[in-house]
Amino acid sequence: MLEIQLQEVSKRFQYEWIFKNLNLILYPGSALAITGGNGSGKSTLLKCMAGVIPITSGRIQFILDGKEIDDGEKYNYLSLSAPYLEVPEEFTLSELIRFHFKFKKLLAGISENDLLEILFLTAHRKKKVAQFSSGMKQRLKLGLAVFSDVPLVLLDEPTSNLDQKGVQWYQDLISRYQMNRTLLVCSNDPREYEFSTHKIALEDYK
């Protein structure tokens, strides 16, 4: 089981501190909501957790069964969905799914056909992703993240570009497929993190 520890984690861009001295332990199966106003650093913290950008000081540890995971291996244990995350739009939907799951294992018991059905994209499997609406792309990003067999799922503004029906779909998706994994959700919308077991406001770490 994966435990994540943040010790005195701080991030600065030039002379501006985005957050400082953040201490946190995420236990396996927990769900953390990171809240804060626009520009508060929610996405920055998520990117630091994912290893996309470095922290300025402190330490982020991934501990699996008592053993620390090397920084260069952390990506194997997480998935990420975010509005700024680009997907290869020249691929068809089926090509993209097969490409993604060359690098991540699909959740047990889920086939490509199951995934397409859950995402309401079965009829679009041969269509290029470039032709998708913003809502279709968002469901696809969420599906790739949630159905990757990893112990940590990072979600940034997960209902971005989804209508009310899409929000309900997202809530049902998390309810059915969290499966004792650790979730971290960056959001200002309580509908996106109502299942969370913990919540922090980044304004408290300035």
C-alpha positions as CSV (number, residue, x, y, z in Angstrom):
1,M,0.0,0.0,0.0
2,L,1.2,3.5,-0.9
3,E,1.7,6.2,1.7
4,I,2.6,9.8,0.7
5,Q,4.5,12.1,3.0
6,L,5.0,15.8,2.5
7,Q,7.6,17.3,4.8
8,E,8.0,21.1,5.0
9,V,7.2,21.3,1.3
10,S,7.5,24.8,-0.3
11,K,7.4,26.2,-3.8
12,R,8.6,29.6,-5.0
13,F,8.5,31.2,-8.4
14,Q,11.3,33.8,-8.6
15,Y,10.6,35.9,-5.4
16,E,7.0,34.8,-4.8
17,W,6.2,31.9,-2.5
18,I,3.3,29.9,-3.8
19,F,3.0,27.8,-0.6
20,K,5.3,27.2,2.3
21,N,6.0,24.6,4.9
22,L,3.3,22.1,4.0
23,N,3.3,19.0,6.1
24,L,0.9,16.2,5.2
25,I,0.5,12.4,5.3
26,L,-1.8,10.7,2.8
27,Y,-2.7,7.2,3.9
28,P,-3.7,4.5,1.5
29,G,-7.4,4.8,0.4
30,S,-7.7,8.4,1.6
31,A,-9.2,11.3,-0.5
32,L,-7.8,14.8,-0.1
33,A,-9.3,18.0,-1.4
34,I,-7.0,20.9,-2.1
35,T,-9.0,24.1,-2.2
36,G,-8.0,27.8,-2.8
37,G,-8.8,30.7,-4.9
38,N,-7.6,31.1,-8.5
39,G,-3.9,31.5,-8.5
40,S,-3.5,30.1,-5.0
41,G,-1.2,27.3,-6.2
42,K,-3.5,24.2,-6.3
43,S,-2.3,23.1,-9.8
44,T,1.3,23.9,-8.8
45,L,1.0,21.6,-5.8
46,L,-0.5,18.9,-7.9
47,K,2.3,19.1,-10.5
48,C,4.8,18.9,-7.7
49,M,3.1,15.8,-6.4
50,A,3.2,14.3,-9.9
51,G,6.9,15.2,-10.3
52,V,6.2,17.5,-13.3
53,I,7.8,20.4,-11.6
54,P,10.3,20.4,-8.7
55,I,9.7,21.8,-5.2
56,T,11.8,24.6,-3.9
57,S,12.4,23.0,-0.5
58,G,11.2,20.1,1.6
59,R,10.5,16.6,0.7
60,I,7.8,14.5,-1.0
61,Q,8.1,10.8,-0.3
62,F,6.2,7.9,-1.8
63,I,6.5,4.9,0.5
64,L,5.3,1.5,-0.7
65,D,5.2,-1.3,1.9
66,G,7.8,0.5,4.0
67,K,10.2,1.3,1.2
68,E,10.7,4.7,-0.4
69,I,10.2,4.9,-4.1
70,D,12.9,6.8,-6.1
71,D,11.8,10.1,-7.7
72,G,12.4,8.7,-11.2
73,E,10.0,5.8,-10.6
74,K,7.1,7.8,-9.0
75,Y,5.3,8.2,-12.3
76,N,4.6,4.4,-12.3
77,Y,2.4,4.8,-9.2
78,L,0.2,7.7,-10.3
79,S,-2.2,9.0,-12.9
80,L,-3.2,12.5,-13.7
81,S,-6.2,14.3,-15.2
82,A,-6.2,18.1,-15.7
83,P,-7.6,20.7,-18.1
84,Y,-4.1,21.7,-19.2
85,L,-3.1,18.1,-19.9
86,E,-2.8,17.5,-23.6
87,V,-3.6,14.2,-25.3
88,P,-2.4,13.2,-28.8
89,E,-5.2,14.5,-30.9
90,E,-4.0,12.9,-34.2
91,F,-4.8,9.4,-32.7
92,T,-8.2,7.9,-33.0
93,L,-9.9,7.1,-29.7
94,S,-9.0,3.4,-29.9
95,E,-5.4,4.2,-30.8
96,L,-5.0,6.6,-27.9
97,I,-6.5,4.1,-25.4
98,R,-4.1,1.4,-26.6
99,F,-1.2,3.8,-26.6
100,H,-1.9,4.9,-23.0
101,F,-2.3,1.4,-21.7
102,K,1.1,0.4,-23.0
103,F,2.4,2.5,-20.2
104,K,-0.2,1.9,-17.5
105,K,-2.1,-1.3,-16.7
106,L,-5.9,-1.2,-17.1
107,L,-7.9,-1.9,-14.0
108,A,-8.6,-5.5,-13.5
109,G,-11.9,-6.7,-15.0
110,I,-12.2,-3.7,-17.4
111,S,-11.8,-4.2,-21.1
112,E,-11.4,-1.5,-23.8
113,N,-15.0,-2.0,-24.7
114,D,-16.1,-1.6,-21.1
115,L,-14.1,1.6,-20.9
116,L,-15.7,3.1,-24.0
117,E,-19.1,2.2,-22.7
118,I,-18.5,3.8,-19.3
119,L,-17.2,6.9,-21.0
120,F,-20.2,7.0,-23.4
121,L,-17.7,7.1,-26.3
122,T,-18.4,3.7,-27.9
123,A,-19.7,5.2,-31.1
124,H,-16.6,7.4,-31.4
125,R,-13.8,4.7,-31.2
126,K,-12.6,5.3,-34.8
127,K,-12.9,9.1,-34.6
128,K,-9.8,11.2,-34.1
129,V,-9.6,12.9,-30.7
130,A,-9.1,16.2,-32.5
131,Q,-12.8,16.0,-33.5
132,F,-14.0,15.5,-29.9
133,S,-16.0,18.2,-28.0
134,S,-14.4,19.6,-24.9
135,G,-16.8,17.5,-22.8
136,M,-15.8,14.3,-24.6
137,K,-12.1,15.1,-24.1
138,Q,-12.7,15.7,-20.4
139,R,-14.4,12.3,-20.0
140,L,-11.6,10.7,-21.9
141,K,-8.9,12.3,-19.6
142,L,-10.8,11.3,-16.5
143,G,-11.2,7.7,-17.9
144,L,-7.5,7.3,-18.7
145,A,-6.7,8.5,-15.1
146,V,-9.3,6.6,-13.2
147,F,-8.9,3.3,-15.0
148,S,-5.2,3.2,-14.8
149,D,-4.2,0.6,-12.2
150,V,-2.2,2.9,-9.9
151,P,-2.5,3.6,-6.2
152,L,-2.6,7.4,-6.5
153,V,-5.0,9.3,-8.8
154,L,-4.5,13.1,-9.2
155,L,-7.5,15.2,-10.4
156,D,-7.4,18.9,-11.2
157,E,-10.8,20.5,-11.7
158,P,-12.2,17.2,-12.8
159,T,-15.6,18.5,-14.0
160,S,-14.2,21.2,-16.1
161,N,-16.2,21.3,-19.4
162,L,-18.8,18.9,-18.0
163,D,-22.5,19.8,-17.8
164,Q,-24.7,18.9,-14.8
165,K,-25.3,15.4,-16.2
166,G,-21.5,15.1,-16.7
167,V,-20.9,16.1,-13.0
168,Q,-23.3,13.3,-11.9
169,W,-21.4,10.9,-14.1
170,Y,-18.1,11.9,-12.5
171,Q,-19.4,11.5,-9.0
172,D,-20.7,8.0,-9.9
173,L,-17.4,7.2,-11.5
174,I,-15.4,8.0,-8.4
175,S,-18.0,6.2,-6.2
176,R,-17.7,3.0,-8.2
177,Y,-14.0,3.0,-9.0
178,Q,-12.0,4.6,-6.2
179,M,-11.3,1.0,-5.1
180,N,-9.2,1.8,-2.0
181,R,-6.9,4.1,-3.9
182,T,-5.6,7.5,-2.8
183,L,-7.3,10.4,-4.5
184,L,-6.1,14.0,-4.6
185,V,-8.6,16.6,-6.0
186,C,-7.8,20.3,-6.7
187,S,-11.0,22.2,-6.8
188,N,-13.2,25.1,-5.7
189,D,-16.4,23.2,-6.4
190,P,-17.6,21.0,-3.5
191,R,-19.4,18.7,-6.0
192,E,-15.9,17.6,-7.2
193,Y,-14.7,16.5,-3.8
194,E,-17.7,15.7,-1.7
195,F,-16.3,12.2,-1.1
196,S,-13.0,13.6,0.4
197,T,-11.9,12.4,3.8
198,H,-9.6,15.4,4.3
199,K,-9.4,19.0,3.0
200,I,-6.7,21.7,3.1
201,A,-6.9,25.3,2.0
202,L,-3.7,26.5,0.3
203,E,-4.2,30.0,1.6
204,D,-3.2,28.6,5.0
205,Y,0.3,27.9,3.7
206,K,1.4,31.2,2.3
